[in-house]
Amino acid sequence: MTRPLEKAFAEAAKLREDDQDALAEWLLAEIVSERRWTDLFAASQDRLADLADDALAEHRRGETKGLDPESL
């Protein structure tokens, strides 16, 4: 375990039990969410490559236009 995480857990241990439980639930949900996004992103690499190829082909055919941030 890293020092910052150890420090965070030491500080969390000083909280009231209900606050500790809330923090634990939030942290576990964040970990599950992060793993889910990591898995989804890894599984989508082929599709993302296909979309990038499509976008580049459209650009080469002159079917795209430059983005003007001032007009957003």
GULUMTOR-409835 format. One record per atom (N, C-alpha, C): residue number from 1; residue in three letters; chain; atom name; z, y, x negated. Coordinates in nm, 4 decimals. Layout:
BEGIN
  resi  resn  chain  name        up     north      east
   NUM   Ala      A    CA         Z         Y         X
...
//
This chain:
BEGIN
  resi  resn  chain  name        up     north      east
     1   Met      A     N    0.0000   -0.1176   -0.0856
     1   Met      A    CA    0.0000    0.0000    0.0000
     1   Met      A     C    0.0000    0.1233   -0.0898
     2   Thr      A     N   -0.0759    0.2236   -0.0497
     2   Thr      A    CA   -0.0844    0.3460   -0.1292
     2   Thr      A     C    0.0413    0.4310   -0.1127
     3   Arg      A     N    0.0619    0.5210   -0.2086
     3   Arg      A    CA    0.1785    0.6100   -0.2024
     3   Arg      A     C    0.1761    0.6991   -0.0782
     4   Pro      A     N    0.0618    0.7604   -0.0460
     4   Pro      A    CA    0.0615    0.8452    0.0739
     4   Pro      A     C    0.0951    0.7670    0.2007
     5   Leu      A     N    0.0472    0.6441    0.2096
     5   Leu      A    CA    0.0784    0.5641    0.3285
     5   Leu      A     C    0.2259    0.5259    0.3304
     6   Glu      A     N    0.2800    0.4921    0.2150
     6   Glu      A    CA    0.4235    0.4630    0.2068
     6   Glu      A     C    0.5049    0.5846    0.2516
     7   Lys      A     N    0.4636    0.7037    0.2058
     7   Lys      A    CA    0.5345    0.8256    0.2427
     7   Lys      A     C    0.5252    0.8500    0.3927
     8   Ala      A     N    0.4051    0.8286    0.4488
     8   Ala      A    CA    0.3868    0.8476    0.5924
     8   Ala      A     C    0.4751    0.7511    0.6714
     9   Phe      A     N    0.4801    0.6267    0.6287
     9   Phe      A    CA    0.5638    0.5289    0.6986
     9   Phe      A     C    0.7113    0.5627    0.6843
    10   Ala      A     N    0.7511    0.6116    0.5683
    10   Ala      A    CA    0.8920    0.6512    0.5482
    10   Ala      A     C    0.9286    0.7657    0.6421
    11   Glu      A     N    0.8384    0.8612    0.6567
    11   Glu      A    CA    0.8635    0.9717    0.7489
    11   Glu      A     C    0.8624    0.9237    0.8934
    12   Ala      A     N    0.7709    0.8351    0.9257
    12   Ala      A    CA    0.7635    0.7818    1.0622
    12   Ala      A     C    0.8900    0.7043    1.0965
    13   Ala      A     N    0.9490    0.6387    0.9975
    13   Ala      A    CA    1.0709    0.5620    1.0213
    13   Ala      A     C    1.1879    0.6520    1.0612
    14   Lys      A     N    1.1778    0.7812    1.0347
    14   Lys      A    CA    1.2830    0.8757    1.0704
    14   Lys      A     C    1.2710    0.9251    1.2149
    15   Leu      A     N    1.1592    0.8948    1.2785
    15   Leu      A    CA    1.1375    0.9393    1.4161
    15   Leu      A     C    1.2201    0.8561    1.5140
    16   Arg      A     N    1.2352    0.9088    1.6344
    16   Arg      A    CA    1.3009    0.8311    1.7401
    16   Arg      A     C    1.2159    0.7075    1.7687
    17   Glu      A     N    1.2796    0.6047    1.8224
    17   Glu      A    CA    1.2083    0.4787    1.8457
    17   Glu      A     C    1.0870    0.4952    1.9362
    18   Asp      A     N    1.0999    0.5748    2.0429
    18   Asp      A    CA    0.9853    0.5901    2.1323
    18   Asp      A     C    0.8707    0.6641    2.0636
    19   Asp      A     N    0.9032    0.7583    1.9752
    19   Asp      A    CA    0.7984    0.8265    1.8981
    19   Asp      A     C    0.7356    0.7317    1.7958
    20   Gln      A     N    0.8171    0.6456    1.7364
    20   Gln      A    CA    0.7637    0.5449    1.6447
    20   Gln      A     C    0.6677    0.4517    1.7180
    21   Asp      A     N    0.7064    0.4093    1.8372
    21   Asp      A    CA    0.6201    0.3203    1.9157
    21   Asp      A     C    0.4886    0.3891    1.9525
    22   Ala      A     N    0.4971    0.5156    1.9908
    22   Ala      A    CA    0.3758    0.5897    2.0256
    22   Ala      A     C    0.2850    0.6045    1.9038
    23   Leu      A     N    0.3445    0.6354    1.7902
    23   Leu      A    CA    0.2669    0.6483    1.6675
    23   Leu      A     C    0.2033    0.5142    1.6296
    24   Ala      A     N    0.2780    0.4084    1.6427
    24   Ala      A    CA    0.2255    0.2752    1.6104
    24   Ala      A     C    0.1091    0.2382    1.7021
    25   Glu      A     N    0.1243    0.2646    1.8311
    25   Glu      A    CA    0.0154    0.2346    1.9250
    25   Glu      A     C   -0.1090    0.3151    1.8912
    26   Trp      A     N   -0.0898    0.4436    1.8590
    26   Trp      A    CA   -0.2040    0.5286    1.8241
    26   Trp      A     C   -0.2718    0.4779    1.6970
    27   Leu      A     N   -0.1918    0.4462    1.5955
    27   Leu      A    CA   -0.2472    0.4003    1.4682
    27   Leu      A     C   -0.3231    0.2694    1.4850
    28   Leu      A     N   -0.2658    0.1771    1.5577
    28   Leu      A    CA   -0.3346    0.0491    1.5801
    28   Leu      A     C   -0.4644    0.0679    1.6572
    29   Ala      A     N   -0.4638    0.1558    1.7556
    29   Ala      A    CA   -0.5860    0.1832    1.8317
    29   Ala      A     C   -0.6918    0.2461    1.7414
    30   Glu      A     N   -0.6509    0.3351    1.6517
    30   Glu      A    CA   -0.7443    0.3964    1.5582
    30   Glu      A     C   -0.8057    0.2924    1.4646
    31   Ile      A     N   -0.7238    0.2004    1.4175
    31   Ile      A    CA   -0.7729    0.0950    1.3278
    31   Ile      A     C   -0.8738    0.0064    1.4013
    32   Val      A     N   -0.8419   -0.0318    1.5233
    32   Val      A    CA   -0.9341   -0.1139    1.6027
    32   Val      A     C   -1.0639   -0.0369    1.6259
    33   Ser      A     N   -1.0538    0.0905    1.6606
    33   Ser      A    CA   -1.1727    0.1720    1.6848
    33   Ser      A     C   -1.2580    0.1840    1.5592
    34   Glu      A     N   -1.1960    0.2080    1.4468
    34   Glu      A    CA   -1.2690    0.2215    1.3212
    34   Glu      A     C   -1.3414    0.0918    1.2857
    35   Arg      A     N   -1.2740   -0.0200    1.3045
    35   Arg      A    CA   -1.3390   -0.1495    1.2772
    35   Arg      A     C   -1.4573   -0.1717    1.3698
    36   Arg      A     N   -1.4408   -0.1331    1.4967
    36   Arg      A    CA   -1.5485   -0.1496    1.5935
    36   Arg      A     C   -1.6697   -0.0675    1.5528
    37   Trp      A     N   -1.6479    0.0608    1.5179
    37   Trp      A    CA   -1.7593    0.1456    1.4754
    37   Trp      A     C   -1.8247    0.0931    1.3485
    38   Thr      A     N   -1.7447    0.0447    1.2551
    38   Thr      A    CA   -1.7993   -0.0117    1.1316
    38   Thr      A     C   -1.8884   -0.1307    1.1626
    39   Asp      A     N   -1.8412   -0.2178    1.2513
    39   Asp      A    CA   -1.9201   -0.3355    1.2894
    39   Asp      A     C   -2.0480   -0.2960    1.3632
    40   Leu      A     N   -2.0364   -0.2014    1.4571
    40   Leu      A    CA   -2.1539   -0.1568    1.5315
    40   Leu      A     C   -2.2560   -0.0904    1.4400
    41   Phe      A     N   -2.2085   -0.0080    1.3488
    41   Phe      A    CA   -2.2992    0.0588    1.2572
    41   Phe      A     C   -2.3694   -0.0425    1.1673
    42   Ala      A     N   -2.2954   -0.1387    1.1156
    42   Ala      A    CA   -2.3552   -0.2414    1.0297
    42   Ala      A     C   -2.4599   -0.3220    1.1057
    43   Ala      A     N   -2.4319   -0.3496    1.2321
    43   Ala      A    CA   -2.5239   -0.4302    1.3129
    43   Ala      A     C   -2.6469   -0.3504    1.3555
    44   Ser      A     N   -2.6426   -0.2182    1.3425
    44   Ser      A    CA   -2.7537   -0.1362    1.3912
    44   Ser      A     C   -2.8484   -0.0910    1.2801
    45   Gln      A     N   -2.8289   -0.1370    1.1592
    45   Gln      A    CA   -2.9091   -0.0891    1.0473
    45   Gln      A     C   -3.0583   -0.1125    1.0671
    46   Asp      A     N   -3.0963   -0.2293    1.1176
    46   Asp      A    CA   -3.2377   -0.2572    1.1401
    46   Asp      A     C   -3.2959   -0.1620    1.2440
    47   Arg      A     N   -3.2226   -0.1397    1.3517
    47   Arg      A    CA   -3.2698   -0.0492    1.4567
    47   Arg      A     C   -3.2795    0.0943    1.4047
    48   Leu      A     N   -3.1810    0.1365    1.3271
    48   Leu      A    CA   -3.1853    0.2708    1.2697
    48   Leu      A     C   -3.3046    0.2869    1.1760
    49   Ala      A     N   -3.3352    0.1845    1.0978
    49   Ala      A    CA   -3.4513    0.1893    1.0088
    49   Ala      A     C   -3.5794    0.2005    1.0905
    50   Asp      A     N   -3.5880    0.1265    1.2003
    50   Asp      A    CA   -3.7058    0.1353    1.2881
    50   Asp      A     C   -3.7202    0.2765    1.3456
    51   Leu      A     N   -3.6108    0.3347    1.3907
    51   Leu      A    CA   -3.6146    0.4704    1.4455
    51   Leu      A     C   -3.6568    0.5714    1.3393
    52   Ala      A     N   -3.6069    0.5537    1.2179
    52   Ala      A    CA   -3.6453    0.6440    1.1087
    52   Ala      A     C   -3.7942    0.6312    1.0792
    53   Asp      A     N   -3.8441    0.5087    1.0761
    53   Asp      A    CA   -3.9875    0.4875    1.0538
    53   Asp      A     C   -4.0694    0.5537    1.1634
    54   Asp      A     N   -4.0258    0.5402    1.2878
    54   Asp      A    CA   -4.0963    0.6037    1.4002
    54   Asp      A     C   -4.0975    0.7559    1.3850
    55   Ala      A     N   -3.9836    0.8113    1.3481
    55   Ala      A    CA   -3.9744    0.9567    1.3325
    55   Ala      A     C   -4.0644    1.0053    1.2196
    56   Leu      A     N   -4.0669    0.9334    1.1085
    56   Leu      A    CA   -4.1541    0.9726    0.9980
    56   Leu      A     C   -4.3010    0.9626    1.0366
    57   Ala      A     N   -4.3371    0.8590    1.1109
    57   Ala      A    CA   -4.4759    0.8441    1.1560
    57   Ala      A     C   -4.5142    0.9602    1.2483
    58   Glu      A     N   -4.4255    0.9983    1.3391
    58   Glu      A    CA   -4.4519    1.1136    1.4270
    58   Glu      A     C   -4.4714    1.2402    1.3439
    59   His      A     N   -4.3890    1.2568    1.2422
    59   His      A    CA   -4.3992    1.3755    1.1573
    59   His      A     C   -4.5334    1.3763    1.0830
    60   Arg      A     N   -4.5722    1.2624    1.0287
    60   Arg      A    CA   -4.6998    1.2537    0.9573
    60   Arg      A     C   -4.8183    1.2831    1.0487
    61   Arg      A     N   -4.8068    1.2491    1.1774
    61   Arg      A    CA   -4.9138    1.2751    1.2733
    61   Arg      A     C   -4.9104    1.4197    1.3239
    62   Gly      A     N   -4.8143    1.4966    1.2770
    62   Gly      A    CA   -4.8046    1.6355    1.3185
    62   Gly      A     C   -4.7443    1.6535    1.4566
    63   Glu      A     N   -4.6686    1.5559    1.5029
    63   Glu      A    CA   -4.6104    1.5607    1.6370
    63   Glu      A     C   -4.4703    1.6196    1.6394
    64   Thr      A     N   -4.4262    1.6746    1.5271
    64   Thr      A    CA   -4.2919    1.7333    1.5213
    64   Thr      A     C   -4.3044    1.8811    1.4876
    65   Lys      A     N   -4.1973    1.9536    1.5085
    65   Lys      A    CA   -4.1953    2.0942    1.4693
    65   Lys      A     C   -4.0624    2.1240    1.4017
    66   Gly      A     N   -4.0633    2.2252    1.3173
    66   Gly      A    CA   -3.9436    2.2615    1.2436
    66   Gly      A     C   -3.8318    2.3071    1.3367
    67   Leu      A     N   -3.7107    2.2880    1.2917
    67   Leu      A    CA   -3.5936    2.3289    1.3687
    67   Leu      A     C   -3.5497    2.4675    1.3226
    68   Asp      A     N   -3.5360    2.5582    1.4169
    68   Asp      A    CA   -3.4861    2.6915    1.3892
    68   Asp      A     C   -3.3433    2.7013    1.4409
    69   Pro      A     N   -3.2438    2.6931    1.3494
    69   Pro      A    CA   -3.1031    2.6963    1.3925
    69   Pro      A     C   -3.0685    2.8202    1.4755
    70   Glu      A     N   -3.1404    2.9304    1.4513
    70   Glu      A    CA   -3.1127    3.0527    1.5245
    70   Glu      A     C   -3.1508    3.0423    1.6722
    71   Ser      A     N   -3.2385    2.9487    1.7040
    71   Ser      A    CA   -3.2822    2.9354    1.8432
    71   Ser      A     C   -3.1995    2.8342    1.9224
    72   Leu      A     N   -3.1031    2.7751    1.8585
    72   Leu      A    CA   -3.0202    2.6765    1.9290
    72   Leu      A     C   -2.9208    2.7404    2.0211
//
